[in-house]
Amino acid sequence: MSTNPAFTTPPAETTRPDLQGTFGMAASTHWIATATAQSVLERGGNAFDAAVAGAFVLHVVEPHLNGPGGDVTAVFATASDKTPTVLMGQGPAPAGATPEHFRAEGLDLVPGAGALAAAVPGAVDAWLLLLAEHGTWELADVLAPAIGYARDGHPVAPRVVATIATVQDLFRDHWPSSAERWLPGGSVPVPGTMVRNEAYAAVLERLVQAGSGVTAGDDTADDETAADDTAAARVARIEAARTEWAEGSVAQAIDTFVRTPHRHASGTDHAGVVRASDLAAFRASTEPATTAEFRGHTIAKTGPWGQGPALLQTLRLLDPLDDERLDPSTVLGAHTIAEAQKLALADREAYYGDGDVPMAELLSDAYSDERRALIGDRASHELRPGTVSVPAGALPPLRVTYTPGGEPIAGVGEPTVPGARGDAPTTSAVAVPAEDEPAHEDRGEPIVMATGETRGDTCHIDVVDRWGNIVSATPSGGWLQSSPTIPELGFCLGTRMQMTWLEEGTASTLTPGARPRTTLTPTLVLRDGEPVVAMGSPGGDQQDQWQLLFLLRTIVGGWSPQQAIDAPALHTTSFPGSFWPRTWTPGGLVVEDRLGDEVISGLEELGHVVTRAGDWSLGRLSCVTRDPDTGVMGAAANPRGAQGYAAGR
């Protein structure tokens, strides 16, 4: 594929090769998970077996970015059905999670850390559903790598250590079960130390044991019937594990543990409200993807209970524009892209949530034409949602700073700008966006504050196999610093409810039984009805913003996947953030310094409030690709942080 002369010429050298092969490809945010997934492909498993095996390993090797108590969304297609389908592993708010309860606790925002912010865990059940419906391997075989790394140990990555160092005082002073789990001998582990999680290994073994009594049918049956019986028995064993997770010892341990008040990111102590009955009432599901067309490609995302359709709206705004206005490496392109994103993200705030969202109108030609006219020559500093036939929700509070009652709290910031380095924590009386703090390069990892609050969470994994099965998945939540470790389980709960509002009438007001509007947003790209790319990125609100740059550089610019992943990234912060304390920076634009002084100065002249984030700090994309005409597959991974990895042959 030749590059577009309207775009900046990509560098001749990439940080890593664009992998190509005909057997299978895997890419993820950690090399062990990638290697695990590829090993499953090598032993005859399909892409879904491989993705599930890699995902459970991510629980173990990237515990600062995801965990069993969190959530996952995925977009996939099968060899026999190319229709893009969403795996919905976002648990809802518990029955006891009402705005009234939070206000009675003295809160006006859902805290960013602590079990009161926990939605019902959805990740484990979703992965088991995917394995049951589309995998081929036995649960015991799929979970064996994760059980091995949890029970026997793995070398802990430097970024995990940096996260533990950041929250060590919180663990020692307020979360003793987390201190016992993550501070062996009372000290922060050294990078490369072998760390174990025997409690989580035991949880996984109990899931396997739950289905151990299920066997296939009559041994005297004919071959076809015997094969059907064997397949049905495999699914029944997985279903038994799902029941054990939702209704057995895991649910009971969660219920018991969260009833004890503990410190939250608000600086106050609260008990959680998630109960065993909430877990028993939830099951993951699949649903059709939301799609839009862009330059001869179909882009598939989650529904508007996630932020994914905002990427589709942005693409609809950009589609008819001249190519030179879509190059992120120029002043004109970066400005145009940022202004389009602001419009789409304003609609996210006004319309997106777990309810009746008018996506057809929001993606329509007429509406896109109307909104595109608002992209001006200077940076907008306003939040400007549009108007459709369905009334918008009330706009959330627009705060550039946040002081919850005036108590000292840790300074906070946008994902992947200052990040967790294990430095001594800094505090201030007011929570402000990181764009107002001195910027430091952090090589693509999230911000973690001494309060446990985390922004820029998440892992990602992509797999494609030789048969044409393909999956893009973004697991997240339940990271080790989100709430106290539950000792019998070896993991903690997530904080996804911080993405809801306590104010009445917004599109994403906290509602018992409703899903928080998640930031998890994997992507599947199709051409002529055939899947050609599965991709995604960690990064909170920035996930789709960084993926947009990839799509523009590859589809319009003609860049290779690795060139696009390596390229300088940028994102706007001119909208209310999804993470506590939900602040915004009007006109905010965060850029990698590699964008260049001339481009950055040009953006400032147009009114953008620019924060330089370092040379290699934004974006942690990975992807796999497949050419349906030749069968050649590819993979690429993020170099930032030296942790993401792609493999295949």
N, C-alpha and C positions, 0 to 999 in steps of 0.2 A: 504494500500500500504506500503510495507516494504522499508526501506531506503537502499541505495546502499552502501555496505561496502567500495567502492572505494572513497566515499565522507566523509567529516567531519560529525560526528554525530550531528544532530540538537539538540538544547537545549530542555530539557523536558518541560520547561515552556514557554508559549508564552505571549506576552503583552495583547493579546485579544484572545477570543476563535475563533476557526474555526467554523463559523456558519453552521448549516445544517438544512434542512427542505424540505417540499414537496409542499409548496404553492407559494413562490416567494422570490427573494432576490434583494437587492439594496445595492450599496456601492458608496461612493463619497468622495470628499475632504472636505465636510462640513456636519455636522450632520443634519442641517435643510433640506438640499437638499435630503439627504438620507431618512429622515423621510417623506418628501413630496412624494418622489417616491414610498415608501412603502405604504403610505396612498392611493395612486391611485390604486395600486394593490389590496389593501384590499377592495376597492369599485368597483371592477370588471374591472378596466382598464387593458390593456395589457402592456407589457414592453415598448412599444413605447410611449403610453400615459404617463407612469410613468417617462420615461427618459426626455421627453419634459417638463413636469411639473417641474421636479427637475432642469433641465437646466435653465429655466427662473428664478427659485429661486436663482440659483448660481449667476446670474447677480446682484441680490440684496444683498446677504449675503457675497459674495466674490468679491466685486467690485475692489479690488486691484489685482485680478488675471484674471478677464475676464469681458466683458461687451457687451451690444447689438451692439456696434460699432466694435466688433471684428469678430472672425471667429470660425469655428468648423469643425472637421473631425470626422467621426464615421465609424465603421465597424460593420455590423449586419447580422443576419440571421433570417428568419421567421419560424414559426412552419410548414408552408406548403412548404417552399423552403429553404433548408439548405445551398444553395450556398452563400458564403460570399460576401457581397455587401458593397461598400463604399458610404457613404454620403459625398458629396463634398460641403463644405460650406466655401471654401477659395476664397474670392473675388480677382479679378485681379488688376493690377496696373491701375490707371485712365488714360484716353486718354492723359492728359496733363503731365503725369509723364515720362519724357524722361531724359536720362543721360545729354543731352545738357542743359535742364532746370536746373538741379541740379548744373551743373558746372557753369552755368551763375549766380547762387546764391552763388558762391564761395565755393561750397562743393565738396569734393572728396569721401565722403561716405554718404549714406542716414542716417540722424540723428536717434538716438535711442529714441527720444521723440519729439513730435510736430506733427501737422497735415500734414506737408509735407511728412511724412513717411507713411501716411494712404493709405492702399489698400481699395477697395470697401468693405464695411461691408458685411459679408456673413453669420454670425451665425443665425440671426433671420429668414431669408428666408429658410435656411437649416432646421432648426427645424420645421418650418411650413410645409415644403415639407415632412419631415418624418412623421409628424402627419397626413397629408392628405393622404399619400399613404399607411401607415401601422398602424395608430392609429385607435381608435374607438370612442374616446370622442370628444365632442364639444370643440371648441377653448375656449369659455368662461369658461368652467369648468377646462380645462388644465391651463389656465392663472390665475385663481382665487387665488391660493396661492401666486404667485409672486406679483399680484396686492395688495393683502392684506398686505404682508410684506413691500412693497414699500410705500403704503399709510398710513398704521397704525403703521408701525415701527417694528424693530427687534433689539435685543441687539447686538451691534457692537462687533465683535471679536477682541481680543488683537492685532492680526497681521494686521488687517485693520488699527487700531489706530497707530501702529508702522510705517506703510507705510505713513499715512497722516503726522505724525510727521516728517518724513524724508524730505518730499517735501513741508512743510508748508511755508518756505520762498519763494520758487518758486511760490507757489499759491498767496501769499500776494504781491510779487513784480511784477509778470509778468502775472499770470493767475487769474484775479479777479473773474471770473465766477466759477472757481474751489474752490477758497477761500470761496465764498458764499455757495457753495454746501457742502463742506467738513469741514469747520471750523465754526461750529455754534457758534454765539456770538463772533467770532474772535479767538476762541481757539480750540486746538486739542481735540476731544471728549475723554472722559474717557471710557476705556473698559467696556462693559455692558450697556453703554448709549443707549437708544432707538433712533435709527436714522431712518429717513424717506426719501423717494424720490418720492414726489408727482408728479413731472414732468414725471418721468418714468412710474408711475402708469397710468397717463393720456395717455401716448403713447400706452400702452398696451390696455387700454380701447378703444382707437380709432381703434385699429386693430380689436377688437371684434365688434365694432359698424359698421365697414366697411361692414361686411357681415350680419348685422341684418335684412336687407330687403329680404334676400334669404330664400325662404320657399320651403317645399316639394311639390310634385305634387297633383293630384286630390285625395281628401279624399275618393272617391268612388271606388278607385282601389282595386284589390285583394291584399291579404296580401304580396305576394312575390313582386308584383310591388310596393306596398307602401313602403316596406323595401328598395327596390332599390332606390326609389325616396328620401327617408329619408337619405340614405347613400350619394347619389349624392348631396343633399342639404348641408350636412355637409362639404363635400369636397369643394363645391362652396363657402361656407362661409369662409373657410380657404384660398381659392384662392383669394377672395376679400381682405382679410387681407394682403396677399403677395403683391397684387397690391398697396394697400394703403402704405405699407412700402416702396416699390421701387419707387413709382411715386407720393406720396402724401406729407403730411406736413413734414414727417421725412426727405425726400430727399431735400425738399426746405430749411428746417432749416439748414441742413448740408452745402448746397451750399452757403447760405448767410454767415454763421458764419466763415467758413475757409478762406474766402477772406481777412480777417483782419490779418496782420502779427502778430506773437507772438513768444516768445522765444522757441528755440529748444535746444536739448541736445548739439548741436554744440556750444552753447553760443551765437548764432546769431539769428536774427528775420527773419521769413519767413511766407508767406501765404501758405495755402494748395492748392492743385490742383484738389482734388476730386470734382465733380460737380453732380448736380441732374441727368444729362444725363447718368453719369456712373452708378448710382444706377438703373436707369430705364433699362439699357442694361444688367444687371446681373440677372441671376436666378441660384439658387443652383441646383444640379443634383445628380444622382446616377450613379455608374459605377462598373464594376467587380473589385474585389480585386486582388492585386498582391500576389501570394502565393509561398511558397517553402515547401518542405518536410524536417522534422527533427525528427529522431528517432521515426517513426511511427505516427507522428502528422503533420497536415497541418497548417502552420502559415500564417494568412491572414493580409495584410497590405494595405495601400494606394499605389497609383502609385508613380513613381519617381518625381512627382511635390511636393511630400513630402519626408521626409527623411526615411520613413518606410522601403523601400527595403534594406537599409543598414543593418538593423537587419537580413533580410533574407540572405544577402551575408555573414554576420558574422556566422550565423548558418550553412551555406553551408561549410564554412571553418572549422568549429569545428566538424561537424557531424561524420566524420570517425575516429577522434582521440580517443585514449584510455580514458576511463571514468575519470581516475585520473587527466587528463590534463584539465578537465572541471569543477573542483571544485573551485569556487571563493574564498574559505576560505584558500587556500594554496598558497605558493609561486609559484609553478609550474602552478597551475590553473589560478591564478590572472594574471601572466605574459602572459600565452598563450592567455587568453581572451582579454587582453589589446592589444596585438600585432595583433590579428585578427581584432579587432575593428578598429585599425588604418588603416589597409588595406581597409576595407569596407568604412570608412569615407573619405579616400583619393579618392576613386572612386566617392563618393557622390560629392565631390568638382569638380571633372573633368567631370562628366557626368550628374548629376541629375539636372533637371529643367523642365519647362513647354514646352517640345518639344519632339523630337524623341529620346528617350533614349533606348539603346540596352539592355533591361533588360534580355531577353532570354539568351544572351551571357554572361552577368554579373553573371547570376545564373547557368550557365552551368557547367557540371562536369569538362570539360577540363579546363575552365578558373579557377574554384575553385581549382583544383589540382595545377595549375601553381602558383596561388597566395599563396596557403597554404605553398608551399616550401619556401616562404620568411619569415615565422615565425621562427626567430632565437633564439639563447640562450640568447641574450642580447636585451635590449630595443632599438628599433629604434628611432632615433631623426629626421627622414626624413619624408616628405610627399611623398608617393610612390603610385600614381595611376597606374592602369594597362593599357594594350593596347588591344583593340578589333577592330573589322572591321570598326566601326564607329569612326571617329577622335574625340578625347577628346576636350573639350573646353579649352581655355587658363586657366592656373592656376591663381587663385586670388593672390593678394599681400600677402606675408607671413611676417607679422609684429609681433614682440614680444611686441612692444610698439607702441603707436600712438599719435602724436602731431599734431592736425589740426590747423596749422598756429601758434602754439606756445602759444595760449591763455590758461590760467588756466582752467582746467576742473576737474570734480570730478573723483577720482580714481574709477576704475570699476573692475568687476570680474566675474567669472563663476557663474552660477546659484547655489543657495543653499549653498554657502560656507560662506562668511561673512553675507550676507542678511541684511534686513531692521530691525533695532531694535529701531528706533526712537532716536538714538544717534545723537549728533552733527555731521554734515557732515564733512568729511575730503576732502581736495582737493590737487591736485598736478598738475604740468604742463604737465604731461605725463600720458596717459591712459595705464594701465598695467593690465594683468590678476590678478585675486584675488589670484592665487597661489603664487604670489610674494609679497603678503601682509600678515601680521599676520593673521592666521586663527582663527576663532571663531566658536563655535557651534551655529547654528541658528535654529536647529530643523526643517529643511526642508522647510523653506520659501524662496522666491526669494530675490535676491539683488535688492534693489531700491536705486538709488543715488539721491542726492539733485537736480540734473538736470532733474529728472523725468525718466531718462533712467532705464529700468528694464531688468533683465536677470533672467531666471528661472521662467517665468510666468506660468500661466495655471491652470485650474481645470480639474477634471475628474469625470465621472459618468459611472457606469455599472449597468445594470438591466437584470434579467432573470425572466420569468414568468412560471406558471405551464403548459402552453400550448407548451412551447419550443421556444418562441420568445426570442432573446437575443441581446443585443446591448452594445458596448463599445464606448464611445464618449469622446473627448477631446476638450472642448470649451476653448477659449483663446482670448487674444487681447482686446483692448478697455478698459484696466484697468484704474482706476481713475487717475493714474499718467502719462498716455501716452500722453495726449494732453489736452488742456483746455476743461472744461465742456461746452456743448452747452446748454444754460439755458432753452430753451423751451423743451428740450428732457431729461435733467437730466443725460446724459451720454456723453462720448467723443468718439473719433475715435481711432483706433488701429495704430500700427506702423510696420505692417508686411513687408512693403517694405524695412526695414533695412536689410532684408535677401537677397537682391539683390546687385549686384555689378554695379558700374558705368563704370568700365573698359569694353571695347568692347571684344566680343568673348568668354567670359566665359559661362559655361553652365547655369548660373543663372544671366546673365546681365539684368538689369532693361529694360523691354520692355512694352510699353503701351498695355493693354489688356491681358497680360500674367500673370499667377499666380506667386507670389513670391514662392520660394521653402520653404514651411512651415516646422516647426519642429514638428507640431502636429501629433501624431503617435499612435493612439489606436491599439489594437491587438485583433484578434479573433483566437482561437485555435480550431482545429477540429481533431477528431480521427475517422477513418473509415467513413468519410463524415459527422459526427455528431458534432455540436458545443459543446465543453466541457468547455471552459474558455473564458470569456471576461475580458480584463484587460487593464490598462494603468497607466500613471504617469505624473504629471507635471514635469518640469525640463529642458525646452529648449533642447539643444543638448544632454542632458543626458537621455532623456526619454527612448529611446530604449536601451541605455547602461544598465540602471537599470532594464528594463524589461527582458533583456537577462539573467541577474543573476537569476531572478525569473524562467524563462523557464528552465535554466540549473539545478537549485536546485529542481524543481518539476518534470520535465520530466526525467532527468537523475539521480538525487540524491534521488528521492523518498520522498522529504520533503513535508509537507502540505503547502497550500497557506499562512497561517499566519506565519508559521516558515520561509518561504522564504521571506515574506515581512519584517519580523523583522530582518532578518540576516544582518550582516555588508555589506555595499555597497561600490563600488568604480567605478571610470570612468576615461577615458583618456581625456586629453585636448590637445593632440598632433595633432591638425588640426585647421584650421581657424574657429573661432566661428561664429555662425549664427547671433549673436547680436552685435550691435555697441559696441566697435570699431573694431570688427572682428579680434582680435589678437589671437595668439596661444602660447602654451608653449611646445617647442620641448621636447618630452619624458615625458611630464607632466602626472602624475597619482595622482588623488585625492582619498583619502581613509578615511573611518571612523576609528577612533582609535581602535574600538572594533575588528578590524581585527587582532590586536595583535602585540606587539613589534617585535616578532620573524619573523612574516610574513612581516611586513613593512620593517624591516632591510634587509631581504632577497631580497625584491624587489629593494631596493636602491642599493644593491650590484650588481644587474643585470643591473643597469644603468637607472632605472626609476627615474624621478625627482618628488619625492613624497611630497605631501602636506597633512598633517593631518587636517581633517575637523571637528573633534569632534566626540563624541561617537554616536550621533543620529542626523545626519545632511544631509544624502544623501538618496534620494529616497522617493517618496510619493505614492507608488503604492496602488491601490485598485483592487479588482477583484470579479467576481461572477463565479460560476461553475455549471455544470449540468452533472449528470451521465445519459446518455441516456438509460442504461440498467435498472436502478432502479427508475429514475425520481427524485432522491434526488438532491437537489440543495445546494450550499454553497456560502459563501461570506467571505471576509477578507478585512481589511483596515489598513492603515498606522498609527502607533502610534506617529510618529514624529510630534511635534507641537500640539498634543492633539486636533486635529480639524477634521481629517478624521473619517469616521464612516461607519460601515456596519450594516444592519438590515435585518431581514427576519424570516420566519417561515416555 
